[in-house]
Structures are given as structure tokens and as C-alpha cells.
């Protein structure tokens, strides 16, 4: 191959084909870079989801612990309050019509 096909009389047809192939190669490279970028973005979003799930579980566990009756009683005893020893009584009101 001495390159005569690039300078001969019908070289325009060959140049068009070479430029077309170059254009397709550029499109293929751009597409590959775009796909890689999306893969990295998906991986980052998955890591964010895992982090948020673990934070949610941690906060939910802390909430469940603070809602426990024993924790509430201990917190109120520090303020001088304690639970009643006698159970509450139900008051029934009869209305006459």
C-alpha cells in the first residue's frame, strides 16, 4: 500500500469513506465515554442510597430506644417526677334527658 488510492482520480470517493469511518469512530468513542460516566454516576448513587439506609436504621433505632417506657421514666425521675403508684380511675357521667 503506497497510498495511491488517496491521490488517484477517484480519490474523492475514498476520502469520503475515510472521513465517514473517522466520524463513526468519534461517535463510538463519545458513546463509550458517556456510558462510562453513567456507570460511575450509578455507582455513586448506589453508595449514597446505602449510606442513607444505614443512617435511617440508626436514627430509627435511637427513636425506638427513646420511646421506651423505662427511658422516659428515667428521664422524668431526673426532673423529680415519678410514675403514679395508683392506677387511674374511670369517671362515668350519666346525663338525664
C-alpha positions in Angstrom: 0.0 0.0 0.0 1.7 3.1 -1.2 -1.3 5.4 -0.8 -2.1 5.8 -4.4 -5.8 5.3 -3.7 -5.7 8.6 -1.8 -4.3 10.7 -4.7 -5.8 8.9 -7.7 -8.6 10.2 -9.9 -11.4 8.7 -7.9 -9.7 9.6 -4.6 -12.7 11.7 -3.5 -14.8 8.6 -3.1 -12.1 7.1 -0.9 -11.7 10.2 1.2 -15.4 10.4 1.8 -15.3 6.8 3.1 -12.3 7.5 5.3 -14.0 10.6 6.8 -17.2 8.6 7.3 -15.3 5.9 9.2 -13.5 8.6 11.3 -16.8 10.1 12.1 -18.2 6.8 13.2 -15.1 6.1 15.3 -15.6 9.5 17.1 -19.3 8.7 17.7 -18.3 5.3 19.1 -15.7 6.9 21.4 -18.1 9.5 22.7 -20.8 6.9 23.3 -18.3 4.8 25.3 -17.3 7.8 27.4 -20.9 8.6 28.1 -21.7 5.0 29.1 -18.7 5.0 31.5 -19.8 8.3 33.0 -23.3 6.9 33.6 -21.9 3.7 35.2 -19.8 5.8 37.6 -22.8 8.0 38.4 -24.9 4.9 39.1 -22.3 3.5 41.4 -22.1 6.8 43.3 -25.9 6.9 43.7 -25.9 3.3 45.0 -23.3 4.3 47.6 -25.5 7.3 48.6 -28.5 5.0 48.9 -26.6 2.6 51.1 -25.4 5.4 53.3 -28.9 6.9 53.7 -30.4 3.5 54.5 -27.8 2.9 57.3 -28.5 6.4 58.6 -32.2 5.7 58.6 -31.7 2.5 60.5 -29.5 4.2 63.1 -32.0 7.0 63.7 -34.9 4.6 63.8 -33.1 2.5 66.5 -32.4 5.7 68.5 -36.0 6.7 68.3 -37.2 3.3 69.4 -34.9 3.5 72.4 -36.0 7.0 73.4 -39.7 5.9 73.2 -39.2 3.0 75.6 -41.1 3.5 78.9 -38.0 2.8 81.0 -36.0 5.5 79.3 -38.9 8.0 79.7 -39.3 7.2 83.4 -35.5 7.5 83.9 -35.5 10.9 82.2 -38.5 12.2 84.2 -37.0 11.0 87.5 -34.1 13.3 87.0 -36.6 16.1 86.9 -38.3 15.0 90.1 -41.3 13.3 88.5 -42.2 9.6 89.1 -44.9 7.4 87.8 -48.1 7.1 89.8 -48.5 4.2 92.2 -52.3 4.1 91.9 -53.9 3.2 88.6 -56.2 5.8 87.1 -59.9 5.6 87.7 -62.6 5.8 85.1 -65.2 8.6 85.7 -68.6 7.9 84.3 -71.1 10.8 83.9 -74.7 10.0 83.4 -76.8 12.6 81.7 -80.5 12.7 82.1 -82.6 13.5 79.1 
